[in-house]
Amino acid sequence: MTQSLKSRRPGGFLPLGGFGLLSSFLLVVAIGFFTFFLTTCIAIFALLFWNTLGRHTVDYADSYLYVGLPAGAVALVVAFFVLGWLWFRSKTQ
């Protein structure tokens, strides 16, 4: 066995680890931005089909405010706690 396989702990939930503080912070921000833009894109296309097929007049700015912003904020907070916990665990062990 190689040294890296010996030092690996079995039973870990996520195979994440070894991130520094700056790397963890950048990952948290990237996850928040990615979630915001992905959910906003999906919401805009959903509103496009909703407005076209149903002859509705829902404003597309609602997709930013009611879908993208809450999803991005939730993903940012969850990623902060998960990656912060992983960073803390790696520093204490």
N, CA, C and O atoms as a CHARMM CRD file, in Angstrom:
* protein
*
  372
    1    1 MET  N      0.81900  -1.17800   0.00000 PROA 1      0.00000
    2    1 MET  CA     0.00000   0.00000   0.00000 PROA 1      0.00000
    3    1 MET  C      0.87300   1.25500   0.00000 PROA 1      0.00000
    4    1 MET  O      1.96600   1.27700   0.56500 PROA 1      0.00000
    5    2 THR  N      0.37200   2.26200  -0.62900 PROA 2      0.00000
    6    2 THR  CA     1.12100   3.51000  -0.61700 PROA 2      0.00000
    7    2 THR  C      0.81900   4.28000   0.66000 PROA 2      0.00000
    8    2 THR  O     -0.10900   3.95500   1.39900 PROA 2      0.00000
    9    3 GLN  N      1.60600   5.28200   0.89300 PROA 3      0.00000
   10    3 GLN  CA     1.45200   6.06200   2.12000 PROA 3      0.00000
   11    3 GLN  C      0.11500   6.78700   2.16000 PROA 3      0.00000
   12    3 GLN  O     -0.48000   6.90400   3.23200 PROA 3      0.00000
   13    4 SER  N     -0.38300   7.28200   1.01100 PROA 4      0.00000
   14    4 SER  CA    -1.63000   8.02800   1.00600 PROA 4      0.00000
   15    4 SER  C     -2.81300   7.12700   1.32000 PROA 4      0.00000
   16    4 SER  O     -3.78100   7.58600   1.92800 PROA 4      0.00000
   17    5 LEU  N     -2.76600   5.86800   0.92800 PROA 5      0.00000
   18    5 LEU  CA    -3.86400   4.96200   1.23600 PROA 5      0.00000
   19    5 LEU  C     -3.85600   4.55800   2.70100 PROA 5      0.00000
   20    5 LEU  O     -4.91500   4.29600   3.27100 PROA 5      0.00000
   21    6 LYS  N     -2.71100   4.50200   3.30800 PROA 6      0.00000
   22    6 LYS  CA    -2.63100   4.14500   4.72500 PROA 6      0.00000
   23    6 LYS  C     -3.17100   5.26300   5.60900 PROA 6      0.00000
   24    6 LYS  O     -3.80100   4.99800   6.63300 PROA 6      0.00000
   25    7 SER  N     -2.92600   6.50100   5.22000 PROA 7      0.00000
   26    7 SER  CA    -3.33400   7.61500   6.06800 PROA 7      0.00000
   27    7 SER  C     -4.79400   8.00000   5.86100 PROA 7      0.00000
   28    7 SER  O     -5.31100   8.84500   6.59200 PROA 7      0.00000
   29    8 ARG  N     -5.45300   7.41600   4.90600 PROA 8      0.00000
   30    8 ARG  CA    -6.84200   7.75600   4.62400 PROA 8      0.00000
   31    8 ARG  C     -7.76000   7.10300   5.64700 PROA 8      0.00000
   32    8 ARG  O     -7.62700   5.91500   5.94300 PROA 8      0.00000
   33    9 ARG  N     -8.68500   7.88100   6.18200 PROA 9      0.00000
   34    9 ARG  CA    -9.61800   7.35400   7.17500 PROA 9      0.00000
   35    9 ARG  C    -10.82300   6.76200   6.47700 PROA 9      0.00000
   36    9 ARG  O    -11.42500   7.43800   5.64300 PROA 9      0.00000
   37   10 PRO  N    -11.20500   5.53000   6.77600 PROA 10     0.00000
   38   10 PRO  CA   -12.39500   4.95000   6.16400 PROA 10     0.00000
   39   10 PRO  C    -13.65900   5.50300   6.80600 PROA 10     0.00000
   40   10 PRO  O    -13.63900   5.97600   7.94200 PROA 10     0.00000
   41   11 GLY  N    -14.74100   5.43700   6.07500 PROA 11     0.00000
   42   11 GLY  CA   -16.02800   5.83000   6.62100 PROA 11     0.00000
   43   11 GLY  C    -16.32100   7.30700   6.57700 PROA 11     0.00000
   44   11 GLY  O    -17.29100   7.75000   7.19100 PROA 11     0.00000
   45   12 GLY  N    -15.53700   8.07500   5.88800 PROA 12     0.00000
   46   12 GLY  CA   -15.81200   9.50200   5.77700 PROA 12     0.00000
   47   12 GLY  C    -17.00300   9.75300   4.87700 PROA 12     0.00000
   48   12 GLY  O    -17.20200   9.04600   3.88900 PROA 12     0.00000
   49   13 PHE  N    -17.79000  10.75000   5.21400 PROA 13     0.00000
   50   13 PHE  CA   -18.98700  11.04900   4.42900 PROA 13     0.00000
   51   13 PHE  C    -18.62900  11.64100   3.06900 PROA 13     0.00000
   52   13 PHE  O    -19.13100  11.19300   2.03900 PROA 13     0.00000
   53   14 LEU  N    -17.78000  12.62500   3.07000 PROA 14     0.00000
   54   14 LEU  CA   -17.33300  13.25700   1.83100 PROA 14     0.00000
   55   14 LEU  C    -15.82700  13.09300   1.71200 PROA 14     0.00000
   56   14 LEU  O    -15.10900  13.28000   2.69400 PROA 14     0.00000
   57   15 PRO  N    -15.34200  12.75100   0.54400 PROA 15     0.00000
   58   15 PRO  CA   -13.88200  12.62500   0.39100 PROA 15     0.00000
   59   15 PRO  C    -13.20400  13.96900   0.21400 PROA 15     0.00000
   60   15 PRO  O    -12.30400  14.11400  -0.61300 PROA 15     0.00000
   61   16 LEU  N    -13.63000  14.94100   0.98300 PROA 16     0.00000
   62   16 LEU  CA   -13.05000  16.27700   0.91100 PROA 16     0.00000
   63   16 LEU  C    -12.11700  16.46700   2.08500 PROA 16     0.00000
   64   16 LEU  O    -12.35600  15.94700   3.17500 PROA 16     0.00000
   65   17 GLY  N    -11.09700  17.18300   1.86700 PROA 17     0.00000
   66   17 GLY  CA   -10.17400  17.47500   2.94900 PROA 17     0.00000
   67   17 GLY  C     -8.90300  18.04400   2.37500 PROA 17     0.00000
   68   17 GLY  O     -8.65500  17.95200   1.17300 PROA 17     0.00000
   69   18 GLY  N     -8.11400  18.62300   3.21900 PROA 18     0.00000
   70   18 GLY  CA    -6.85900  19.17600   2.76300 PROA 18     0.00000
   71   18 GLY  C     -6.98400  20.55200   2.16200 PROA 18     0.00000
   72   18 GLY  O     -6.02100  21.06700   1.59300 PROA 18     0.00000
   73   19 PHE  N     -8.16200  21.16600   2.27600 PROA 19     0.00000
   74   19 PHE  CA    -8.31800  22.52600   1.78600 PROA 19     0.00000
   75   19 PHE  C     -7.84700  23.48800   2.85800 PROA 19     0.00000
   76   19 PHE  O     -8.10800  23.29200   4.04500 PROA 19     0.00000
   77   20 GLY  N     -7.15700  24.51800   2.43400 PROA 20     0.00000
   78   20 GLY  CA    -6.75600  25.56100   3.35600 PROA 20     0.00000
   79   20 GLY  C     -7.90400  26.51700   3.59800 PROA 20     0.00000
   80   20 GLY  O     -8.99500  26.33700   3.05600 PROA 20     0.00000
   81   21 LEU  N     -7.66700  27.51700   4.39900 PROA 21     0.00000
   82   21 LEU  CA    -8.71400  28.48200   4.71800 PROA 21     0.00000
   83   21 LEU  C     -9.12300  29.28800   3.48600 PROA 21     0.00000
   84   21 LEU  O    -10.31400  29.48800   3.24800 PROA 21     0.00000
   85   22 LEU  N     -8.15700  29.74700   2.70800 PROA 22     0.00000
   86   22 LEU  CA    -8.47300  30.51700   1.50500 PROA 22     0.00000
   87   22 LEU  C     -9.16300  29.65400   0.45500 PROA 22     0.00000
   88   22 LEU  O    -10.09700  30.11200  -0.20300 PROA 22     0.00000
   89   23 SER  N     -8.71800  28.41900   0.29100 PROA 23     0.00000
   90   23 SER  CA    -9.35700  27.51800  -0.67100 PROA 23     0.00000
   91   23 SER  C    -10.79700  27.22700  -0.28000 PROA 23     0.00000
   92   23 SER  O    -11.68300  27.18900  -1.13400 PROA 23     0.00000
   93   24 SER  N    -11.02700  27.02400   0.99900 PROA 24     0.00000
   94   24 SER  CA   -12.38600  26.77600   1.47700 PROA 24     0.00000
   95   24 SER  C    -13.27400  27.99100   1.23800 PROA 24     0.00000
   96   24 SER  O    -14.42300  27.85900   0.81600 PROA 24     0.00000
   97   25 PHE  N    -12.73500  29.16900   1.51000 PROA 25     0.00000
   98   25 PHE  CA   -13.51700  30.38500   1.28900 PROA 25     0.00000
   99   25 PHE  C    -13.85200  30.57900  -0.18800 PROA 25     0.00000
  100   25 PHE  O    -14.97600  30.94900  -0.52500 PROA 25     0.00000
  101   26 LEU  N    -12.89200  30.33400  -1.05900 PROA 26     0.00000
  102   26 LEU  CA   -13.14200  30.46500  -2.50000 PROA 26     0.00000
  103   26 LEU  C    -14.15100  29.43100  -2.99000 PROA 26     0.00000
  104   26 LEU  O    -14.97000  29.72800  -3.86000 PROA 26     0.00000
  105   27 LEU  N    -14.09700  28.23600  -2.44500 PROA 27     0.00000
  106   27 LEU  CA   -15.08200  27.21700  -2.80200 PROA 27     0.00000
  107   27 LEU  C    -16.48100  27.60800  -2.34200 PROA 27     0.00000
  108   27 LEU  O    -17.45500  27.38300  -3.06000 PROA 27     0.00000
  109   28 VAL  N    -16.58600  28.18500  -1.16000 PROA 28     0.00000
  110   28 VAL  CA   -17.88700  28.63300  -0.65400 PROA 28     0.00000
  111   28 VAL  C    -18.47500  29.69900  -1.56800 PROA 28     0.00000
  112   28 VAL  O    -19.65300  29.63700  -1.92200 PROA 28     0.00000
  113   29 VAL  N    -17.66500  30.66600  -1.94800 PROA 29     0.00000
  114   29 VAL  CA   -18.14000  31.73500  -2.83700 PROA 29     0.00000
  115   29 VAL  C    -18.50700  31.16700  -4.20800 PROA 29     0.00000
  116   29 VAL  O    -19.51400  31.56500  -4.79400 PROA 29     0.00000
  117   30 ALA  N    -17.70600  30.25000  -4.71600 PROA 30     0.00000
  118   30 ALA  CA   -17.99600  29.65300  -6.02400 PROA 30     0.00000
  119   30 ALA  C    -19.29100  28.84700  -5.98700 PROA 30     0.00000
  120   30 ALA  O    -20.07400  28.89400  -6.93600 PROA 30     0.00000
  121   31 ILE  N    -19.52100  28.11800  -4.91800 PROA 31     0.00000
  122   31 ILE  CA   -20.75900  27.34200  -4.79200 PROA 31     0.00000
  123   31 ILE  C    -21.96400  28.26900  -4.73000 PROA 31     0.00000
  124   31 ILE  O    -22.99000  27.98900  -5.35100 PROA 31     0.00000
  125   32 GLY  N    -21.85500  29.36500  -3.99100 PROA 32     0.00000
  126   32 GLY  CA   -22.95300  30.33000  -3.90700 PROA 32     0.00000
  127   32 GLY  C    -23.26300  30.96900  -5.25200 PROA 32     0.00000
  128   32 GLY  O    -24.42700  31.06100  -5.64100 PROA 32     0.00000
  129   33 PHE  N    -22.22600  31.41400  -5.96800 PROA 33     0.00000
  130   33 PHE  CA   -22.43500  32.01200  -7.28900 PROA 33     0.00000
  131   33 PHE  C    -22.99800  31.00900  -8.28300 PROA 33     0.00000
  132   33 PHE  O    -23.91700  31.33200  -9.03600 PROA 33     0.00000
  133   34 PHE  N    -22.46100  29.80200  -8.29100 PROA 34     0.00000
  134   34 PHE  CA   -22.93400  28.79100  -9.22500 PROA 34     0.00000
  135   34 PHE  C    -24.39900  28.46400  -8.97000 PROA 34     0.00000
  136   34 PHE  O    -25.18000  28.34800  -9.91400 PROA 34     0.00000
  137   35 THR  N    -24.77400  28.31600  -7.72200 PROA 35     0.00000
  138   35 THR  CA   -26.16600  28.01800  -7.39100 PROA 35     0.00000
  139   35 THR  C    -27.07100  29.17400  -7.79000 PROA 35     0.00000
  140   35 THR  O    -28.15000  28.95300  -8.34100 PROA 35     0.00000
  141   36 PHE  N    -26.64500  30.40000  -7.51900 PROA 36     0.00000
  142   36 PHE  CA   -27.44100  31.56300  -7.89700 PROA 36     0.00000
  143   36 PHE  C    -27.68700  31.60400  -9.39800 PROA 36     0.00000
  144   36 PHE  O    -28.82500  31.75600  -9.84000 PROA 36     0.00000
  145   37 PHE  N    -26.62100  31.46900 -10.18200 PROA 37     0.00000
  146   37 PHE  CA   -26.78000  31.57900 -11.62600 PROA 37     0.00000
  147   37 PHE  C    -27.51900  30.39200 -12.23200 PROA 37     0.00000
  148   37 PHE  O    -28.29000  30.56600 -13.17600 PROA 37     0.00000
  149   38 LEU  N    -27.29900  29.19900 -11.71100 PROA 38     0.00000
  150   38 LEU  CA   -27.99800  28.03100 -12.24300 PROA 38     0.00000
  151   38 LEU  C    -29.49400  28.10700 -11.96100 PROA 38     0.00000
  152   38 LEU  O    -30.30300  27.88800 -12.86200 PROA 38     0.00000
  153   39 THR  N    -29.86900  28.41500 -10.72600 PROA 39     0.00000
  154   39 THR  CA   -31.29300  28.48500 -10.40500 PROA 39     0.00000
  155   39 THR  C    -31.96500  29.66800 -11.10100 PROA 39     0.00000
  156   39 THR  O    -33.13400  29.58000 -11.47800 PROA 39     0.00000
  157   40 THR  N    -31.24500  30.76300 -11.27200 PROA 40     0.00000
  158   40 THR  CA   -31.81400  31.89800 -11.99600 PROA 40     0.00000
  159   40 THR  C    -32.04100  31.55300 -13.45700 PROA 40     0.00000
  160   40 THR  O    -33.06500  31.92300 -14.03200 PROA 40     0.00000
  161   41 CYS  N    -31.09900  30.85000 -14.05800 PROA 41     0.00000
  162   41 CYS  CA   -31.25700  30.43200 -15.45200 PROA 41     0.00000
  163   41 CYS  C    -32.44800  29.49400 -15.61200 PROA 41     0.00000
  164   41 CYS  O    -33.24600  29.65200 -16.53700 PROA 41     0.00000
  165   42 ILE  N    -32.56700  28.54300 -14.73500 PROA 42     0.00000
  166   42 ILE  CA   -33.70200  27.61700 -14.79700 PROA 42     0.00000
  167   42 ILE  C    -35.01600  28.35700 -14.58800 PROA 42     0.00000
  168   42 ILE  O    -36.00100  28.07100 -15.26800 PROA 42     0.00000
  169   43 ALA  N    -35.04000  29.30500 -13.65300 PROA 43     0.00000
  170   43 ALA  CA   -36.25900  30.07300 -13.39400 PROA 43     0.00000
  171   43 ALA  C    -36.62100  30.96500 -14.57500 PROA 43     0.00000
  172   43 ALA  O    -37.80300  31.12100 -14.88100 PROA 43     0.00000
  173   44 ILE  N    -35.64000  31.54900 -15.24200 PROA 44     0.00000
  174   44 ILE  CA   -35.92700  32.38800 -16.40600 PROA 44     0.00000
  175   44 ILE  C    -36.52500  31.55300 -17.53300 PROA 44     0.00000
  176   44 ILE  O    -37.49300  31.96800 -18.17000 PROA 44     0.00000
  177   45 PHE  N    -35.94600  30.37100 -17.78100 PROA 45     0.00000
  178   45 PHE  CA   -36.52300  29.52000 -18.82400 PROA 45     0.00000
  179   45 PHE  C    -37.90400  29.01600 -18.43900 PROA 45     0.00000
  180   45 PHE  O    -38.77500  28.88600 -19.30000 PROA 45     0.00000
  181   46 ALA  N    -38.11800  28.73100 -17.16900 PROA 46     0.00000
  182   46 ALA  CA   -39.45500  28.31500 -16.72700 PROA 46     0.00000
  183   46 ALA  C    -40.46300  29.44100 -16.92600 PROA 46     0.00000
  184   46 ALA  O    -41.58700  29.20100 -17.36700 PROA 46     0.00000
  185   47 LEU  N    -40.05800  30.68000 -16.59700 PROA 47     0.00000
  186   47 LEU  CA   -40.94500  31.82100 -16.83600 PROA 47     0.00000
  187   47 LEU  C    -41.16000  32.07400 -18.32200 PROA 47     0.00000
  188   47 LEU  O    -42.24100  32.50000 -18.73000 PROA 47     0.00000
  189   48 LEU  N    -40.14900  31.81700 -19.12400 PROA 48     0.00000
  190   48 LEU  CA   -40.30900  31.96100 -20.56400 PROA 48     0.00000
  191   48 LEU  C    -41.39500  31.03700 -21.08300 PROA 48     0.00000
  192   48 LEU  O    -42.26600  31.46300 -21.84200 PROA 48     0.00000
  193   49 PHE  N    -41.34800  29.77000 -20.67800 PROA 49     0.00000
  194   49 PHE  CA   -42.37300  28.82200 -21.10900 PROA 49     0.00000
  195   49 PHE  C    -43.72500  29.14900 -20.48800 PROA 49     0.00000
  196   49 PHE  O    -44.75700  29.01600 -21.14600 PROA 49     0.00000
  197   50 TRP  N    -43.73000  29.57500 -19.22500 PROA 50     0.00000
  198   50 TRP  CA   -44.97500  29.92600 -18.54700 PROA 50     0.00000
  199   50 TRP  C    -45.64100  31.12200 -19.24300 PROA 50     0.00000
  200   50 TRP  O    -46.85100  31.11100 -19.47200 PROA 50     0.00000
  201   51 ASN  N    -44.86500  32.13500 -19.57300 PROA 51     0.00000
  202   51 ASN  CA   -45.42100  33.31400 -20.23100 PROA 51     0.00000
  203   51 ASN  C    -45.84700  33.02200 -21.66000 PROA 51     0.00000
  204   51 ASN  O    -46.86100  33.54400 -22.12400 PROA 51     0.00000
  205   52 THR  N    -45.08400  32.19300 -22.35900 PROA 52     0.00000
  206   52 THR  CA   -45.39400  31.91700 -23.75400 PROA 52     0.00000
  207   52 THR  C    -46.59600  30.99500 -23.90200 PROA 52     0.00000
  208   52 THR  O    -47.51300  31.27700 -24.67300 PROA 52     0.00000
  209   53 LEU  N    -46.58700  29.91200 -23.17200 PROA 53     0.00000
  210   53 LEU  CA   -47.64100  28.92000 -23.32800 PROA 53     0.00000
  211   53 LEU  C    -48.93900  29.32300 -22.64100 PROA 53     0.00000
  212   53 LEU  O    -50.02100  28.97700 -23.11500 PROA 53     0.00000
  213   54 GLY  N    -48.84500  30.03900 -21.55100 PROA 54     0.00000
  214   54 GLY  CA   -50.05100  30.39500 -20.81900 PROA 54     0.00000
  215   54 GLY  C    -50.51100  31.81600 -21.03900 PROA 54     0.00000
  216   54 GLY  O    -51.50400  32.24500 -20.45200 PROA 54     0.00000
  217   55 ARG  N    -49.80800  32.54800 -21.87300 PROA 55     0.00000
  218   55 ARG  CA   -50.12100  33.95400 -22.15800 PROA 55     0.00000
  219   55 ARG  C    -50.18800  34.78300 -20.87700 PROA 55     0.00000
  220   55 ARG  O    -51.07800  35.61500 -20.70200 PROA 55     0.00000
  221   56 HSD  N    -49.23000  34.53700 -19.99200 PROA 56     0.00000
  222   56 HSD  CA   -49.12300  35.30200 -18.76300 PROA 56     0.00000
  223   56 HSD  C    -48.12200  36.44100 -18.97300 PROA 56     0.00000
  224   56 HSD  O    -47.42600  36.49200 -19.98700 PROA 56     0.00000
  225   57 THR  N    -48.06300  37.33900 -18.01200 PROA 57     0.00000
  226   57 THR  CA   -47.12500  38.45500 -18.10200 PROA 57     0.00000
  227   57 THR  C    -46.32200  38.59000 -16.80000 PROA 57     0.00000
  228   57 THR  O    -46.28600  39.66500 -16.20100 PROA 57     0.00000
  229   58 VAL  N    -45.69000  37.51700 -16.37500 PROA 58     0.00000
  230   58 VAL  CA   -44.86100  37.55900 -15.18100 PROA 58     0.00000
  231   58 VAL  C    -43.51900  38.19500 -15.54700 PROA 58     0.00000
  232   58 VAL  O    -42.92800  37.86500 -16.57500 PROA 58     0.00000
  233   59 ASP  N    -43.05000  39.10100 -14.70800 PROA 59     0.00000
  234   59 ASP  CA   -41.80000  39.80200 -14.95200 PROA 59     0.00000
  235   59 ASP  C    -40.62000  38.86400 -14.71300 PROA 59     0.00000
  236   59 ASP  O    -40.61400  38.10800 -13.74200 PROA 59     0.00000
  237   60 TYR  N    -39.63100  38.91000 -15.58800 PROA 60     0.00000
  238   60 TYR  CA   -38.46300  38.03500 -15.47700 PROA 60     0.00000
  239   60 TYR  C    -37.56300  38.41500 -14.30500 PROA 60     0.00000
  240   60 TYR  O    -36.77000  37.59100 -13.85000 PROA 60     0.00000
  241   61 ALA  N    -37.67000  39.62200 -13.81800 PROA 61     0.00000
  242   61 ALA  CA   -36.87300  40.03300 -12.66200 PROA 61     0.00000
  243   61 ALA  C    -37.28100  39.27900 -11.40200 PROA 61     0.00000
  244   61 ALA  O    -36.51100  39.20700 -10.44500 PROA 61     0.00000
  245   62 ASP  N    -38.48000  38.72200 -11.39700 PROA 62     0.00000
  246   62 ASP  CA   -38.91000  37.92100 -10.25100 PROA 62     0.00000
  247   62 ASP  C    -38.06100  36.66800 -10.08500 PROA 62     0.00000
  248   62 ASP  O    -37.93400  36.14900  -8.97700 PROA 62     0.00000
  249   63 SER  N    -37.48100  36.18100 -11.17100 PROA 63     0.00000
  250   63 SER  CA   -36.64900  34.97900 -11.07000 PROA 63     0.00000
  251   63 SER  C    -35.37500  35.25500 -10.26700 PROA 63     0.00000
  252   63 SER  O    -34.88000  34.36900  -9.56900 PROA 63     0.00000
  253   64 TYR  N    -34.85000  36.46200 -10.35900 PROA 64     0.00000
  254   64 TYR  CA   -33.68300  36.82100  -9.55700 PROA 64     0.00000
  255   64 TYR  C    -34.04600  36.94700  -8.08100 PROA 64     0.00000
  256   64 TYR  O    -33.35900  36.41800  -7.20800 PROA 64     0.00000
  257   65 LEU  N    -35.12900  37.65200  -7.82600 PROA 65     0.00000
  258   65 LEU  CA   -35.49200  37.99200  -6.45800 PROA 65     0.00000
  259   65 LEU  C    -36.06500  36.81100  -5.68700 PROA 65     0.00000
  260   65 LEU  O    -35.71800  36.60900  -4.52300 PROA 65     0.00000
  261   66 TYR  N    -36.93300  36.03500  -6.31300 PROA 66     0.00000
  262   66 TYR  CA   -37.65100  34.99300  -5.58600 PROA 66     0.00000
  263   66 TYR  C    -37.05000  33.59700  -5.73600 PROA 66     0.00000
  264   66 TYR  O    -37.40300  32.69700  -4.97500 PROA 66     0.00000
  265   67 VAL  N    -36.15500  33.40000  -6.69600 PROA 67     0.00000
  266   67 VAL  CA   -35.56600  32.07200  -6.89200 PROA 67     0.00000
  267   67 VAL  C    -34.05200  32.12200  -6.70900 PROA 67     0.00000
  268   67 VAL  O    -33.51300  31.41600  -5.85700 PROA 67     0.00000
  269   68 GLY  N    -33.36800  32.93400  -7.48500 PROA 68     0.00000
  270   68 GLY  CA   -31.90900  32.94800  -7.48400 PROA 68     0.00000
  271   68 GLY  C    -31.29400  33.42600  -6.18300 PROA 68     0.00000
  272   68 GLY  O    -30.36600  32.80000  -5.67100 PROA 68     0.00000
  273   69 LEU  N    -31.79100  34.51600  -5.64900 PROA 69     0.00000
  274   69 LEU  CA   -31.22000  35.07600  -4.42800 PROA 69     0.00000
  275   69 LEU  C    -31.39300  34.15500  -3.21400 PROA 69     0.00000
  276   69 LEU  O    -30.41900  33.91900  -2.50000 PROA 69     0.00000
  277   70 PRO  N    -32.59400  33.62700  -2.95400 PROA 70     0.00000
  278   70 PRO  CA   -32.71300  32.71400  -1.80500 PROA 70     0.00000
  279   70 PRO  C    -31.90900  31.42500  -1.98300 PROA 70     0.00000
  280   70 PRO  O    -31.29700  30.94600  -1.02900 PROA 70     0.00000
  281   71 ALA  N    -31.90300  30.86100  -3.18800 PROA 71     0.00000
  282   71 ALA  CA   -31.14600  29.62300  -3.40800 PROA 71     0.00000
  283   71 ALA  C    -29.65000  29.86600  -3.25100 PROA 71     0.00000
  284   71 ALA  O    -28.95100  29.04900  -2.65200 PROA 71     0.00000
  285   72 GLY  N    -29.15700  30.97000  -3.77800 PROA 72     0.00000
  286   72 GLY  CA   -27.73900  31.29500  -3.62800 PROA 72     0.00000
  287   72 GLY  C    -27.35600  31.54500  -2.18500 PROA 72     0.00000
  288   72 GLY  O    -26.28300  31.13200  -1.74600 PROA 72     0.00000
  289   73 ALA  N    -28.23000  32.22200  -1.43500 PROA 73     0.00000
  290   73 ALA  CA   -27.94100  32.49900  -0.02300 PROA 73     0.00000
  291   73 ALA  C    -27.93700  31.21000   0.79700 PROA 73     0.00000
  292   73 ALA  O    -27.07100  31.02100   1.65000 PROA 73     0.00000
  293   74 VAL  N    -28.89300  30.33200   0.54400 PROA 74     0.00000
  294   74 VAL  CA   -28.94100  29.05600   1.27400 PROA 74     0.00000
  295   74 VAL  C    -27.71300  28.21200   0.94300 PROA 74     0.00000
  296   74 VAL  O    -27.10200  27.63200   1.84000 PROA 74     0.00000
  297   75 ALA  N    -27.34900  28.14100  -0.33000 PROA 75     0.00000
  298   75 ALA  CA   -26.16900  27.36400  -0.71900 PROA 75     0.00000
  299   75 ALA  C    -24.89700  27.95500  -0.11900 PROA 75     0.00000
  300   75 ALA  O    -23.99600  27.21600   0.27700 PROA 75     0.00000
  301   76 LEU  N    -24.81800  29.27400  -0.05200 PROA 76     0.00000
  302   76 LEU  CA   -23.65100  29.93500   0.53300 PROA 76     0.00000
  303   76 LEU  C    -23.51600  29.59300   2.01700 PROA 76     0.00000
  304   76 LEU  O    -22.42100  29.28800   2.48800 PROA 76     0.00000
  305   77 VAL  N    -24.61500  29.64500   2.74200 PROA 77     0.00000
  306   77 VAL  CA   -24.58200  29.35100   4.17700 PROA 77     0.00000
  307   77 VAL  C    -24.26700  27.87800   4.43100 PROA 77     0.00000
  308   77 VAL  O    -23.45200  27.55600   5.29600 PROA 77     0.00000
  309   78 VAL  N    -24.91000  26.98600   3.68200 PROA 78     0.00000
  310   78 VAL  CA   -24.66700  25.55000   3.86600 PROA 78     0.00000
  311   78 VAL  C    -23.22300  25.20400   3.51500 PROA 78     0.00000
  312   78 VAL  O    -22.56700  24.46600   4.24900 PROA 78     0.00000
  313   79 ALA  N    -22.72900  25.72700   2.40800 PROA 79     0.00000
  314   79 ALA  CA   -21.34400  25.45200   2.01300 PROA 79     0.00000
  315   79 ALA  C    -20.36500  26.03100   3.01800 PROA 79     0.00000
  316   79 ALA  O    -19.31900  25.43600   3.27500 PROA 79     0.00000
  317   80 PHE  N    -20.69200  27.18800   3.59400 PROA 80     0.00000
  318   80 PHE  CA   -19.82400  27.78900   4.60100 PROA 80     0.00000
  319   80 PHE  C    -19.69100  26.86800   5.81000 PROA 80     0.00000
  320   80 PHE  O    -18.58800  26.64600   6.31000 PROA 80     0.00000
  321   81 PHE  N    -20.81700  26.33500   6.27600 PROA 81     0.00000
  322   81 PHE  CA   -20.75900  25.46700   7.44800 PROA 81     0.00000
  323   81 PHE  C    -20.10700  24.12200   7.13500 PROA 81     0.00000
  324   81 PHE  O    -19.33500  23.61100   7.94700 PROA 81     0.00000
  325   82 VAL  N    -20.40000  23.55100   5.99000 PROA 82     0.00000
  326   82 VAL  CA   -19.81900  22.25000   5.65000 PROA 82     0.00000
  327   82 VAL  C    -18.31300  22.36600   5.44100 PROA 82     0.00000
  328   82 VAL  O    -17.54800  21.61400   6.04500 PROA 82     0.00000
  329   83 LEU  N    -17.88300  23.28500   4.60600 PROA 83     0.00000
  330   83 LEU  CA   -16.45100  23.42800   4.34700 PROA 83     0.00000
  331   83 LEU  C    -15.70900  24.01400   5.54200 PROA 83     0.00000
  332   83 LEU  O    -14.53700  23.70400   5.75900 PROA 83     0.00000
  333   84 GLY  N    -16.38300  24.85500   6.31600 PROA 84     0.00000
  334   84 GLY  CA   -15.76800  25.34000   7.54600 PROA 84     0.00000
  335   84 GLY  C    -15.56800  24.22600   8.55600 PROA 84     0.00000
  336   84 GLY  O    -14.54400  24.17900   9.23800 PROA 84     0.00000
  337   85 TRP  N    -16.53500  23.33200   8.65600 PROA 85     0.00000
  338   85 TRP  CA   -16.40300  22.19000   9.55700 PROA 85     0.00000
  339   85 TRP  C    -15.28700  21.25600   9.08800 PROA 85     0.00000
  340   85 TRP  O    -14.50700  20.76300   9.90300 PROA 85     0.00000
  341   86 LEU  N    -15.20800  21.01700   7.80100 PROA 86     0.00000
  342   86 LEU  CA   -14.13800  20.16200   7.28300 PROA 86     0.00000
  343   86 LEU  C    -12.76200  20.79000   7.51900 PROA 86     0.00000
  344   86 LEU  O    -11.80600  20.09100   7.85200 PROA 86     0.00000
  345   87 TRP  N    -12.66700  22.10200   7.34500 PROA 87     0.00000
  346   87 TRP  CA   -11.40100  22.77800   7.60000 PROA 87     0.00000
  347   87 TRP  C    -11.03900  22.71100   9.08200 PROA 87     0.00000
  348   87 TRP  O     -9.88500  22.46600   9.43600 PROA 87     0.00000
  349   88 PHE  N    -12.03400  22.93100   9.94800 PROA 88     0.00000
  350   88 PHE  CA   -11.79900  22.87100  11.38700 PROA 88     0.00000
  351   88 PHE  C    -11.37700  21.48100  11.82200 PROA 88     0.00000
  352   88 PHE  O    -10.47000  21.32900  12.64000 PROA 88     0.00000
  353   89 ARG  N    -12.03200  20.46600  11.27800 PROA 89     0.00000
  354   89 ARG  CA   -11.66700  19.08800  11.62900 PROA 89     0.00000
  355   89 ARG  C    -10.26000  18.74300  11.17500 PROA 89     0.00000
  356   89 ARG  O     -9.53500  18.03400  11.87300 PROA 89     0.00000
  357   90 SER  N     -9.87100  19.24300  10.00800 PROA 90     0.00000
  358   90 SER  CA    -8.51800  18.94300   9.52700 PROA 90     0.00000
  359   90 SER  C     -7.45500  19.64300  10.37900 PROA 90     0.00000
  360   90 SER  O     -6.33600  19.14600  10.50000 PROA 90     0.00000
  361   91 LYS  N     -7.79700  20.79100  10.96900 PROA 91     0.00000
  362   91 LYS  CA    -6.83300  21.51300  11.80800 PROA 91     0.00000
  363   91 LYS  C     -6.74800  20.91900  13.21300 PROA 91     0.00000
  364   91 LYS  O     -5.70600  21.03200  13.85900 PROA 91     0.00000
  365   92 THR  N     -7.79900  20.30200  13.69200 PROA 92     0.00000
  366   92 THR  CA    -7.78800  19.77500  15.05000 PROA 92     0.00000
  367   92 THR  C     -7.29600  18.33500  15.13000 PROA 92     0.00000
  368   92 THR  O     -7.03300  17.83700  16.22500 PROA 92     0.00000
  369   93 GLN  N     -7.17100  17.67500  14.01900 PROA 93     0.00000
  370   93 GLN  CA    -6.70100  16.26700  14.04600 PROA 93     0.00000
  371   93 GLN  C     -5.27600  16.15300  13.61900 PROA 93     0.00000
  372   93 GLN  O     -4.72900  15.05100  13.58400 PROA 93     0.00000
